[in-house]
Amino acid sequence: MRIRATVAAVSGALALSAFVAPAAHAAGSTSLDVTFSNMKVNKGSSMVVGTAKTSFSVSYTVTHAASLPATDFATGPVLYRGSSVTSPSDLFATDDEGTCTAASSTVLNCKATLVFTVGGDWDLDNSEAGSWTLGGVAADKDSNIKWVGGLGTTKILRAAKLTVNATPEPVKKGKTVTVTGSLTRANWDTRKYGAYGSQSVKLQFRKKSSSTYTTLKTIKSSSTGALKTTTTATVDGYYRYSFAGTSTTPAVNATGDYVDVQ
């Protein structure tokens, strides 16, 4: 089990302390009268992480008992995988508590930040790309902790890059255009971008006078991520490769390469 962080009491103040399993706290803790709702990570979009440190915003609502002052507890978002938030196979929580403002005497609107780095013992590795479940954790200064799971889902994806080069430029009408490129994606284990082979990629074309790309054919990237195919020159326009994405990697389009047809 890989546990990143959890809310705990530190020196009489509320903070997030690293690498403490939630089950260890849950066993002897009094459940706080706190509920979470409306949790949204990265404004509802997947989190795409490359090879550098990346931050994402989280917003959520906390409802607490009238007898529990907002100043007496801290909260934060949690991402986890496994059967439950208290017995996860993998868990990640922010190192800083959420910042909350009162919407009423018992309702707080909160914001937090999730920060991801790659390639370290307690950071993302390639096997962790994909779907995660959203949860929340609350703690007071007496070390009472409440874990809440099942607040929705999100994805953490390995960033991809796609290039294209169409030649010759210019080209005579009816002649062959050769289109090369490459598909790579972030390798969180090596902290570098590497080949993404055996993936279906579309060759698309947009006329100079149009704003819409049309698919000409679909090819597969080689074991080194290389792309190469040919087509016939008809009119001036832009060629690009387009990758639809997978469960662990987002969709990406190459910037169109213009070819003048004479």
Long-range contacts (C-beta under 8 A, 24 or more apart in sequence): 1-88, 1-89, 1-90, 1-91, 2-89, 2-90, 2-91, 2-122, 3-88, 3-91, 4-91, 4-92, 4-93, 4-122, 5-92, 5-93, 5-94, 5-95, 6-91, 6-93, 6-137, 6-145, 7-74, 7-75, 7-76, 7-93, 7-97, 7-137, 7-138, 7-139, 7-145, 8-139, 8-143, 8-145, 9-139, 9-140, 9-141, 9-142, 9-143, 12-141, 13-141, 14-73, 14-74, 14-97, 14-139, 14-140, 14-141, 15-74, 15-96, 15-97, 16-76, 16-93, 16-94, 16-95, 16-96, 16-97, 18-95, 18-122, 19-122, 22-85, 22-86, 22-88, 22-91, 22-137, 22-145, 22-147, 23-86, 23-87, 25-139, 25-143, 25-145, 25-147, 26-86, 26-145, 26-147, 29-143, 29-144, 29-145, 29-146, 30-144, 31-144, 31-146, 32-64, 32-68, 32-73, 32-138, 32-139, 32-140, 32-144, 32-145, 32-146, 33-64, 33-65, 33-67, 33-68, 34-62, 34-63, 34-64, 34-65, 34-68, 34-73, 34-75, 34-138, 34-146, 34-148, 35-62, 35-63, 35-64, 35-148, 36-60, 36-61, 36-62, 36-75, 36-135, 36-136, 36-138, 36-148, 36-151, 37-61, 37-63, 37-151, 39-77, 39-134, 39-136, 39-151, 39-152, 40-152, 41-77, 41-79, 41-114, 41-134, 41-154, 42-154, 46-154, 46-155, 46-156, 46-157, 46-250, 47-114, 47-116, 47-154, 47-155, 47-156, 47-157, 48-157, 48-158, 48-159, 48-250, 49-116, 49-118, 49-124, 49-156, 49-157, 49-158, 49-159, 49-186, 49-188, 50-159, 50-186, 50-193, 51-118, 51-119, 51-159, 51-186, 51-187, 51-188, 51-191, 51-192, 51-193, 52-118, 53-115, 53-116, 53-117, 54-115, 54-116, 54-117, 55-113, 55-114, 55-115, 55-116, 56-113, 56-114, 56-116, 57-111, 57-112, 57-113, 58-94, 58-98, 58-111, 58-112, 58-113, 58-114, 59-109, 59-110, 59-111, 60-98, 60-110, 60-112, 60-136, 60-151, 61-103, 61-107, 61-108, 61-109, 61-110, 62-98, 62-100, 62-107, 62-108, 62-110, 62-136, 62-138, 63-106, 63-107, 63-108, 64-106, 64-108, 65-106, 66-105, 66-106, 68-140, 70-100, 70-102, 70-108, 72-140, 72-141, 73-138, 73-139, 73-140, 73-141, 74-98, 74-138, 74-139, 74-140, 75-100, 75-108, 75-110, 75-136, 75-137, 75-138, 75-139, 76-112, 76-136, 76-137, 77-112, 77-114, 77-134, 77-135, 77-136, 78-134, 78-135, 78-136, 78-137, 78-147, 78-149, 79-114, 79-132, 79-133, 79-134, 79-135, 79-154, 79-156, 80-132, 80-133, 80-135, 80-149, 81-131, 81-132, 81-133, 84-149, 85-133, 85-135, 85-137, 85-147, 85-148, 85-149, 85-150, 86-147, 86-149, 90-128, 92-132, 93-137, 116-156, 118-186, 118-188, 118-191, 119-188, 119-189, 119-190, 119-191, 123-188, 124-156, 124-188, 125-188, 125-189, 126-158, 126-187, 126-188, 126-189, 128-156, 128-188, 129-156, 129-157, 129-158, 129-188, 129-248, 129-249, 130-155, 130-156, 130-157, 130-247, 130-248, 131-155, 131-247, 132-156, 157-245, 157-248, 157-249, 157-250, 158-185, 158-186, 158-187, 158-188, 158-248, 158-249, 159-185, 159-186, 159-249, 159-250, 160-184, 160-185, 160-186, 160-196, 160-243, 160-245, 160-249, 160-250, 160-252, 161-185, 161-193, 161-252, 162-201, 162-241, 162-242, 162-243, 162-252, 162-253, 162-254, 163-241, 163-254, 164-227, 164-239, 164-240, 164-241, 164-254, 164-255, 164-256, 164-257, 165-257, 166-239, 166-257, 166-259, 169-258, 169-259, 169-260, 170-259, 170-260, 170-261, 170-262, 171-233, 171-259, 171-260, 171-261, 171-262, 172-233, 172-261, 172-262, 173-233, 173-234, 173-235, 173-261, 173-262, 174-232, 174-233, 174-234, 175-232, 175-233, 176-230, 176-231, 176-232, 176-233, 177-230, 177-231, 177-232, 177-233, 177-239, 177-259, 178-228, 178-229, 178-230, 179-203, 179-227, 179-228, 179-229, 179-230, 179-231, 179-239, 179-241, 179-257, 180-226, 180-227, 180-228, 181-226, 181-227, 181-228, 181-241, 181-254, 182-221, 182-224, 182-225, 182-226, 182-227, 183-221, 183-225, 183-227, 183-241, 183-243, 184-225, 185-249, 194-225, 195-221, 195-222, 195-223, 195-224, 195-225, 195-226, 196-221, 196-225, 196-249, 197-221, 197-222, 197-223, 197-224, 197-225, 198-223, 199-243, 199-246, 200-243, 200-244, 201-227, 201-241, 201-242, 201-243, 202-241, 202-242, 202-243, 202-244, 203-229, 203-231, 203-239, 203-240, 203-241, 204-239, 204-240, 204-241, 204-242, 205-231, 205-237, 205-238, 205-239, 205-240, 206-237, 206-238, 206-240, 206-256, 207-235, 207-236, 207-237, 208-235, 208-236, 208-237, 208-238, 208-258, 210-237, 213-238, 213-240, 213-242, 213-256, 215-242, 233-259, 233-261, 234-261, 235-261, 236-260, 236-261, 237-261
